[in-house]
Amino acid sequence: MNIFVGNLSFNTTNEGLQSAFSKFGSVDSAQVIMDRQTGRSRGFGFVEMPDDSEAQAAISAMNGADLDGRPLTVNEARPRAPRNDRRW
């Protein structure tokens, strides 16, 4: 299951995100999304967990929990919407 994690501290790393969620089970990947121009965190990320029951437990426990001084917003990630912003 793909999990959206919002309200991340700009100091949170991929490793820190993975460590926080690995307490609830196996984590395939954890990625803090970075701004391409500045190289700074955009304040959100995604965690991929293979076991849905472990993922649900992580969502329940981590939503509102403090990580690096900020309360997290955690829920199941929605599929990415198609983008129609082609530039000619």
C-alpha positions in Angstrom: 0.0 0.0 0.0 1.2 3.5 -0.8 0.9 5.9 2.1 0.9 9.7 1.8 2.8 11.5 4.6 2.2 15.3 4.9 3.4 18.1 7.1 6.9 16.8 7.2 9.7 18.9 8.7 12.2 20.2 6.1 14.8 18.3 8.1 13.1 14.9 7.7 15.2 12.5 5.5 14.2 9.4 3.6 16.0 7.3 6.3 14.1 9.0 9.1 10.8 8.5 7.4 11.6 4.8 6.8 12.7 4.4 10.4 9.5 5.9 11.7 7.3 3.6 9.7 9.4 0.4 10.0 8.2 0.2 13.6 4.9 -1.1 12.2 6.2 -3.6 9.6 8.2 -4.0 6.5 8.8 -0.8 4.4 9.6 -1.2 0.7 10.5 2.4 0.2 10.2 5.8 1.9 10.7 9.0 -0.1 10.6 12.6 0.9 9.6 14.7 -2.2 12.2 17.3 -3.0 11.7 20.6 -5.0 13.7 20.3 -8.2 14.8 23.9 -8.3 15.8 24.5 -4.7 16.7 20.9 -3.6 14.7 21.5 -0.4 11.9 19.2 0.9 8.4 20.0 -0.3 7.1 18.9 3.1 5.5 15.7 2.1 6.5 12.2 1.1 5.4 8.6 0.4 5.9 5.3 2.2 5.3 2.0 0.4 4.4 -1.0 2.7 3.7 -4.4 1.1 1.4 -5.7 3.9 -2.0 -3.8 3.9 -2.7 -4.6 7.6 0.7 -3.3 8.7 0.1 -0.2 6.5 -3.3 0.4 8.1 -1.8 0.1 11.5 1.0 2.6 10.6 -1.6 5.1 9.2 -3.7 4.9 12.4 -0.7 5.3 14.7 1.2 7.9 12.7 -1.6 10.2 11.7 -1.2 13.2 14.1 2.0 11.7 15.6 5.1 13.9 16.0 8.1 13.4 13.7 11.0 15.9 13.9 8.8 18.4 15.7 5.8 18.4 13.4 2.4 16.5 13.7 2.0 14.3 10.6 -0.9 14.0 8.3 -1.0 10.3 7.2 -3.4 8.5 4.9 -3.6 6.1 2.0 -2.2 7.8 -1.1 -4.7 8.5 -3.9 -3.7 7.6 -7.5 -2.0 10.5 -9.3 -4.4 12.4 -11.5 -3.5 12.8 -15.2 -1.9 16.2 -16.0 -2.9 18.2 -19.1 -0.4 21.0 -18.8 1.6 20.4 -22.0 3.7 23.4 -22.9 4.2 24.1 -26.6 
